[in-house]
Amino acid sequence: MVAGRSRPGAADPVACFQDMLDHTSYAFTADTHTTVLPEQARQAAETTAQLVLTAQHKHPRAKPQPTEPTPAAA
């Protein structure tokens, strides 16, 4: 564990990686490993979108029935 850190914060993934990899420099960890994150985020978004579209195709929702308008309060 890096000196001065009691526990890596879940809100800061770079600090978490820094601690797990036993790097002494936050900047080194960020420079080395954050270039992977945008590509992983894009792939995750594409995979999620494909899952949603596939599920929507397999299980289409019933079309909502039109409702009668409610009379306005006088």
C-alpha positions as CSV (number, residue, x, y, z in Angstrom):
1,M,0.0,0.0,0.0
2,V,1.2,3.5,-0.8
3,A,2.4,5.4,2.2
4,G,-0.1,7.9,3.4
5,R,-3.1,6.0,2.0
6,S,-5.2,4.0,4.4
7,R,-7.5,2.7,1.6
8,P,-8.0,3.4,-2.1
9,G,-11.2,5.3,-2.8
10,A,-13.9,3.7,-4.9
11,A,-14.6,7.1,-6.4
12,D,-11.1,7.3,-7.8
13,P,-10.3,4.3,-10.0
14,V,-6.8,5.7,-10.7
15,A,-5.9,5.7,-7.0
16,C,-7.3,2.2,-6.7
17,F,-5.1,1.0,-9.6
18,Q,-2.2,2.9,-8.1
19,D,-2.6,1.0,-4.8
20,M,-3.2,-2.4,-6.4
21,L,-0.1,-2.0,-8.6
22,D,2.0,-0.5,-5.8
23,H,2.9,2.5,-7.8
24,T,4.4,5.4,-5.9
25,S,3.3,8.0,-8.4
26,Y,-0.4,8.8,-9.1
27,A,0.8,10.6,-12.3
28,F,2.6,7.5,-13.5
29,T,-0.4,5.3,-13.0
30,A,-2.7,7.8,-14.7
31,D,-0.4,8.3,-17.7
32,T,0.2,4.5,-18.1
33,H,-3.3,3.1,-17.6
34,T,-6.0,5.7,-18.4
35,T,-5.5,5.4,-22.2
36,V,-7.2,2.0,-22.0
37,L,-10.3,3.3,-20.2
38,P,-12.0,5.3,-23.1
39,E,-11.8,2.2,-25.4
40,Q,-13.2,0.0,-22.7
41,A,-16.0,2.5,-22.1
42,R,-16.9,2.5,-25.8
43,Q,-16.9,-1.3,-26.0
44,A,-19.1,-1.5,-22.8
45,A,-21.5,1.0,-24.3
46,E,-21.7,-0.9,-27.6
47,T,-22.2,-4.2,-25.8
48,T,-25.0,-2.7,-23.6
49,A,-26.7,-1.1,-26.6
50,Q,-26.7,-4.4,-28.5
51,L,-28.1,-6.3,-25.5
52,V,-30.9,-3.7,-25.2
53,L,-31.7,-3.9,-28.9
54,T,-31.7,-7.7,-28.9
55,A,-33.9,-7.9,-25.8
56,Q,-36.3,-5.3,-27.3
57,H,-36.5,-7.3,-30.5
58,K,-37.2,-10.6,-28.7
59,H,-39.7,-9.2,-26.2
60,P,-41.5,-6.2,-27.8
61,R,-43.7,-4.3,-25.4
62,A,-47.5,-4.4,-25.9
63,K,-48.5,-1.1,-27.6
64,P,-50.2,1.2,-25.1
65,Q,-53.9,1.7,-25.5
66,P,-55.0,5.2,-26.0
67,T,-56.6,6.7,-23.0
68,E,-59.6,9.0,-22.9
69,P,-58.7,12.5,-21.9
70,T,-59.7,13.5,-18.4
71,P,-62.1,16.4,-18.2
72,A,-60.3,19.6,-17.0
73,A,-61.3,20.8,-13.5
74,A,-63.8,23.6,-13.7
